Amino acid sequence: MTRPTIHDVARVAGVSLSTVDRVLNDRDGVREKTRDRVLDAIGSLGFERNLAAANLSRKRRYRLCFILPDGQNSFMHALEAHVAEEAAAVLRDFTVIETRKIPAFDAGALAEMLRSLDPETVDGVAMVATDATIVRIAVRELRARGIAVVTLVSDLPGSEKQGFIGIDNVQAGRTAGSLLGRFCRGRTGRIAMVSGSMLVRDHAERRLGFEQVLRTEFPEQTLIAPLEGRDDKDLVRDQLAAQLAADPGIIGVYSMGAGNRGVAEALAGLPPERDVSVVVHELTPYSREALLHGSFDAVLHQDSRREVQGAIQLLRSLLDGQLPSPAIEPIRVEIYMRDNLP
């Protein structure tokens, strides 16, 4: 069945194409009765406005900015690469994307970056959020200046951001707890946790979900307060190696952030008879190698390309004054082990 066009709307309403265009773009110069006829024709025909064509007619561009953390984080490097790839792909859809970097876990730097954005050059922002009051205030000020804001990977609840693209991190933590509890079943001991920082919501939520499952379903395991390695492989390696050496009762490790090279290096220093089960996040070349080697038992992963695509789609919908498209599906938690690596 052929989809109705703007020509069909003009014919049914008995008006010119220019009049239909004025109604579609909410411009002045159309009498109320005429506007009603056009809207009735749109409804009866089931006409769906082609936003790309509308944007072409009024030369509308979407100017988007992705704010990402700098540093060694392999997942964030992949995210940045996907932003660059998608930026090239969406140019034809009148979308211009830039990437700006700030130090990881630096709430002050993020707030300052948000305040520096000019609504004359930026329409929408997608950011990996640091959970802090100064960032919430900066988001509120940004929204007051008319710039759309969504969070990516790590959320900022209680703020005026307009959406979040990422996995359910509490669910991810619960999944990690269920896996590691089963891997350690039959052995009583302690579980070490490694985070980047408790200042980011994704790590805090993963810890919450993880602890919920371990405390209720595997009470024979004792949880140790998480190390904060700031996603730095050397810091993670040194902190975790020292903890493992000081506590021979550690039988499991959950790494909820980056720095997995450091986790692998810390485990490599253990004697062969030491059995430590390990669950980490994000499938990178380093975590893949550790899975194949057998030093990691499972990797929880999120599709960073789909997250970038979802953020772009959500920002464009917001800037068009539309509800988020149902095509923006939730990002799923993926589980990889040595036997199902892609």
C-alpha positions as CSV (number, residue, x, y, z in Angstrom):
1,M,0.0,0.0,0.0
2,T,1.4,3.4,-1.0
3,R,2.0,5.8,1.9
4,P,0.1,9.1,1.6
5,T,2.1,12.1,0.6
6,I,1.9,15.9,1.2
7,H,0.3,16.1,-2.3
8,D,-2.5,13.8,-1.1
9,V,-3.0,16.0,2.0
10,A,-3.2,19.1,-0.2
11,R,-5.7,17.4,-2.6
12,V,-8.1,16.2,0.2
13,A,-7.9,19.5,2.1
14,G,-8.4,21.5,-1.1
15,V,-5.3,23.7,-0.4
16,S,-1.9,24.4,-1.9
17,L,1.3,22.6,-1.0
18,S,2.7,25.7,0.6
19,T,-0.4,25.9,2.9
20,V,0.2,22.2,4.0
21,D,3.9,23.1,4.6
22,R,2.9,26.0,6.8
23,V,0.6,23.8,8.9
24,L,3.2,21.1,9.2
25,N,5.9,23.5,10.3
26,D,3.4,25.5,12.6
27,R,4.0,28.8,10.7
28,D,1.7,31.8,10.6
29,G,-0.4,32.9,7.6
30,V,-3.0,30.1,7.7
31,R,-6.6,30.8,8.7
32,E,-7.9,28.6,11.6
33,K,-10.6,26.9,9.4
34,T,-8.0,26.1,6.7
35,R,-5.6,24.7,9.3
36,D,-8.4,22.5,10.7
37,R,-9.1,21.2,7.2
38,V,-5.4,20.3,6.7
39,L,-5.3,18.6,10.1
40,D,-8.4,16.6,9.3
41,A,-7.0,15.5,6.0
42,I,-3.7,14.4,7.7
43,G,-5.8,12.4,10.2
44,S,-8.1,10.7,7.7
45,L,-5.2,9.8,5.3
46,G,-2.9,8.6,8.1
47,F,-0.2,10.9,6.8
48,E,3.1,10.6,8.7
49,R,5.3,13.6,8.5
50,N,8.8,12.8,7.0
51,L,11.0,14.7,9.4
52,A,14.1,14.3,7.2
53,A,12.2,16.0,4.3
54,A,10.9,18.6,6.6
55,N,14.4,19.3,7.9
56,L,15.7,19.6,4.4
57,S,13.0,22.1,3.5
58,R,13.9,24.4,6.4
59,K,17.6,23.5,6.4
60,R,17.5,22.2,9.9
61,R,20.7,20.7,11.4
62,Y,21.0,18.8,14.6
63,R,24.2,19.8,16.4
64,L,25.1,17.2,19.0
65,C,27.9,16.9,21.5
66,F,29.1,13.8,23.2
67,I,31.0,14.3,26.5
68,L,33.2,11.3,27.4
69,P,35.8,10.5,30.1
70,D,39.4,10.5,29.1
71,G,41.9,7.9,30.3
72,Q,42.8,4.2,29.9
73,N,39.3,2.8,29.8
74,S,39.1,0.4,26.8
75,F,35.3,0.5,26.8
76,M,35.3,4.3,26.6
77,H,37.8,4.2,23.8
78,A,35.4,1.9,21.9
79,L,32.5,4.2,22.7
80,E,34.5,7.2,21.3
81,A,35.3,5.2,18.1
82,H,31.6,4.4,17.7
83,V,30.7,8.1,18.1
84,A,33.2,9.0,15.3
85,E,31.8,6.3,13.0
86,E,28.2,7.3,13.7
87,A,29.1,11.0,13.2
88,A,30.3,10.2,9.7
89,A,27.1,8.1,9.0
90,V,24.6,10.7,10.1
91,L,26.0,13.7,8.3
92,R,23.6,12.9,5.4
93,D,20.7,13.3,7.9
94,F,21.8,16.9,8.7
95,T,23.3,15.8,12.0
96,V,26.7,17.1,13.1
97,I,28.4,15.5,16.1
98,E,31.5,16.5,18.1
99,T,33.2,14.7,20.9
100,R,34.7,16.5,24.0
101,K,36.8,14.7,26.6
102,I,37.1,15.4,30.3
103,P,39.1,13.7,33.1
104,A,37.4,10.5,34.3
105,F,35.3,10.8,37.5
106,D,35.9,14.6,37.7
107,A,32.5,16.1,38.5
108,G,33.9,19.7,38.5
109,A,35.3,19.3,35.0
110,L,32.1,17.8,33.7
111,A,30.0,20.7,35.3
112,E,32.4,23.2,33.8
113,M,32.2,21.6,30.3
114,L,28.4,21.7,30.5
115,R,28.4,25.4,31.4
116,S,30.7,26.2,28.5
117,L,28.3,24.8,25.9
118,D,26.7,27.6,23.7
119,P,23.1,27.1,22.5
120,E,24.2,29.0,19.3
121,T,26.4,26.0,18.4
122,V,25.0,23.0,20.3
123,D,21.5,21.7,20.3
124,G,21.8,18.5,22.3
125,V,24.3,16.7,24.7
126,A,24.9,13.1,25.5
127,M,27.2,12.6,28.5
128,V,28.7,9.9,30.6
129,A,27.6,11.3,34.0
130,T,29.4,11.7,37.3
131,D,26.8,11.6,40.1
132,A,27.3,15.0,41.9
133,T,25.2,18.0,42.8
134,I,27.3,20.4,40.8
135,V,26.6,18.3,37.7
136,R,22.8,18.3,38.4
137,I,22.9,22.1,38.7
138,A,24.9,22.4,35.5
139,V,22.3,20.2,33.7
140,R,19.5,22.4,35.0
141,E,21.2,25.5,33.7
142,L,21.9,23.8,30.3
143,R,18.2,22.9,30.0
144,A,17.2,26.4,30.8
145,R,19.3,27.5,27.9
146,G,17.3,25.2,25.6
147,I,19.9,22.5,25.1
148,A,18.6,18.9,25.3
149,V,20.5,16.5,27.6
150,V,20.6,12.7,27.9
151,T,22.9,10.5,29.9
152,L,24.9,7.6,28.4
153,V,26.2,4.5,30.1
154,S,26.1,6.1,33.6
155,D,22.9,7.9,34.7
156,L,22.2,11.0,36.7
157,P,18.9,10.4,38.6
158,G,17.2,13.4,40.2
159,S,18.4,15.7,37.5
160,E,16.6,17.4,34.6
161,K,18.2,15.1,32.0
162,Q,15.6,13.9,29.5
163,G,16.6,10.3,29.1
164,F,19.1,7.6,29.7
165,I,20.7,5.2,27.2
166,G,22.5,2.2,28.8
167,I,22.0,-1.1,30.5
168,D,20.1,-1.6,33.8
169,N,23.1,-1.6,36.0
170,V,21.4,-3.0,39.1
171,Q,20.3,-5.9,37.0
172,A,23.9,-6.2,35.7
173,G,25.2,-6.3,39.3
174,R,22.6,-9.0,40.2
175,T,23.7,-11.0,37.2
176,A,27.3,-10.8,38.3
177,G,26.4,-11.8,41.8
178,S,24.4,-14.8,40.6
179,L,27.3,-16.0,38.3
180,L,30.1,-15.5,40.9
181,G,28.1,-17.0,43.7
182,R,27.6,-20.2,41.6
183,F,31.2,-20.2,40.5
184,C,32.3,-20.1,44.2
185,R,29.6,-22.5,45.4
186,G,31.0,-25.2,47.8
187,R,33.8,-22.9,48.9
188,T,33.5,-20.5,51.9
189,G,35.5,-17.4,51.7
190,R,35.6,-13.7,50.8
191,I,34.7,-11.8,47.7
192,A,36.8,-8.8,46.6
193,M,35.2,-6.0,44.5
194,V,37.0,-3.6,42.2
195,S,35.3,-0.4,41.1
196,G,36.4,2.7,39.1
197,S,34.7,5.1,41.6
198,M,31.6,5.2,43.6
199,L,31.0,8.7,42.2
200,V,29.6,7.2,39.0
201,R,26.1,5.8,39.1
202,D,26.7,2.7,37.0
203,H,29.3,1.3,39.5
204,A,27.2,2.2,42.5
205,E,24.2,0.5,41.0
206,R,26.2,-2.6,40.0
207,R,27.5,-2.9,43.6
208,L,24.0,-2.6,44.9
209,G,22.7,-5.4,42.7
210,F,25.7,-7.6,43.4
211,E,25.5,-7.3,47.1
212,Q,21.7,-7.9,47.1
213,V,22.3,-11.3,45.5
214,L,25.4,-12.4,47.4
215,R,23.9,-11.5,50.8
216,T,20.5,-13.2,50.2
217,E,21.5,-16.2,48.0
218,F,25.1,-16.9,49.0
219,P,25.4,-15.9,52.6
220,E,28.4,-18.2,53.1
221,Q,30.5,-15.7,51.1
222,T,31.7,-12.5,52.9
223,L,31.9,-9.3,50.9
224,I,34.9,-6.9,51.2
225,A,34.4,-3.2,50.6
226,P,35.3,-2.3,47.0
227,L,38.7,-1.0,45.9
228,E,38.5,2.2,43.8
229,G,41.0,1.8,41.0
230,R,39.8,4.8,39.0
231,D,39.8,2.5,35.9
232,D,43.6,2.7,35.9
233,K,45.2,-0.7,35.2
234,D,48.3,0.0,37.2
235,L,46.4,1.2,40.3
236,V,44.0,-1.7,40.0
237,R,46.8,-4.2,39.7
238,D,48.7,-2.9,42.7
239,Q,45.6,-2.6,44.9
240,L,44.2,-6.0,44.0
241,A,47.5,-7.8,44.2
242,A,48.2,-6.4,47.6
243,Q,44.7,-7.5,48.8
244,L,45.0,-11.0,47.4
245,A,48.5,-11.4,49.0
246,A,47.2,-10.2,52.4
247,D,44.1,-12.3,52.4
248,P,44.4,-15.9,51.2
249,G,40.7,-16.4,52.0
250,I,39.6,-14.4,48.9
251,I,38.0,-16.9,46.5
252,G,36.2,-14.5,44.1
253,V,36.7,-11.1,42.4
254,Y,34.0,-8.9,40.8
255,S,35.4,-6.0,38.7
256,M,32.5,-3.6,38.1
257,G,34.5,-1.1,36.0
258,A,37.5,-0.9,33.7
259,G,41.1,-1.7,34.6
260,N,40.7,-5.4,33.7
261,R,44.3,-5.6,32.5
262,G,45.2,-4.8,36.0
263,V,42.9,-7.5,37.3
264,A,44.5,-10.0,35.0
265,E,48.0,-9.0,36.0
266,A,47.2,-9.2,39.7
267,L,45.8,-12.7,39.2
268,A,48.9,-13.7,37.2
269,G,51.0,-13.3,40.3
270,L,49.1,-15.9,42.3
271,P,50.5,-19.4,42.8
272,P,49.0,-22.1,40.5
273,E,47.0,-23.8,43.4
274,R,45.2,-20.6,44.3
275,D,41.6,-20.8,42.9
276,V,40.0,-17.4,42.4
277,S,36.8,-17.1,40.3
278,V,36.4,-13.8,38.4
279,V,33.6,-11.9,36.8
280,V,34.3,-8.6,35.0
281,H,32.5,-6.0,32.8
282,E,33.0,-5.2,29.1
283,L,34.4,-7.5,26.4
284,T,37.7,-5.9,25.2
285,P,40.8,-7.5,23.7
286,Y,42.2,-7.8,27.2
287,S,39.1,-9.4,28.8
288,R,38.8,-11.7,25.8
289,E,42.4,-12.9,26.2
290,A,41.8,-13.5,30.0
291,L,38.7,-15.5,29.2
292,L,40.6,-17.7,26.7
293,H,43.4,-18.1,29.2
294,G,41.0,-19.1,31.9
295,S,41.9,-16.3,34.4
296,F,38.4,-14.8,33.9
297,D,35.3,-16.9,34.2
298,A,32.6,-14.5,32.7
299,V,32.4,-11.1,31.1
300,L,29.2,-9.0,31.2
301,H,29.0,-6.7,28.2
302,Q,26.9,-3.9,26.8
303,D,26.7,-2.9,23.1
304,S,28.4,0.5,23.0
305,R,27.5,1.1,19.3
306,R,23.8,0.6,20.0
307,E,24.1,3.0,22.9
308,V,25.6,5.7,20.7
309,Q,22.9,5.1,18.0
310,G,20.2,5.2,20.7
311,A,21.6,8.5,22.2
312,I,21.6,10.1,18.7
313,Q,18.1,8.9,18.0
314,L,16.8,10.1,21.4
315,L,18.3,13.5,21.0
316,R,16.9,14.0,17.6
317,S,13.4,13.0,18.8
318,L,13.7,15.5,21.7
319,L,14.8,18.3,19.4
320,D,11.9,17.5,17.1
321,G,9.5,17.8,20.0
322,Q,8.5,14.2,19.7
323,L,8.2,11.3,22.2
324,P,11.1,8.9,22.1
325,S,10.8,6.4,19.3
326,P,9.7,2.9,20.2
327,A,12.5,1.7,18.0
328,I,15.0,2.7,20.8
329,E,15.1,-0.7,22.5
330,P,16.7,-1.2,25.9
331,I,20.3,-2.1,25.9
332,R,20.6,-5.7,27.1
333,V,23.2,-7.2,29.5
334,E,25.2,-9.8,27.5
335,I,27.1,-12.7,29.1
336,Y,30.2,-14.1,27.5
337,M,32.2,-17.1,28.6
338,R,35.1,-18.8,26.9
339,D,32.8,-21.1,25.0
340,N,30.5,-18.4,23.4
341,L,32.9,-15.6,22.5
342,P,31.8,-13.9,19.3
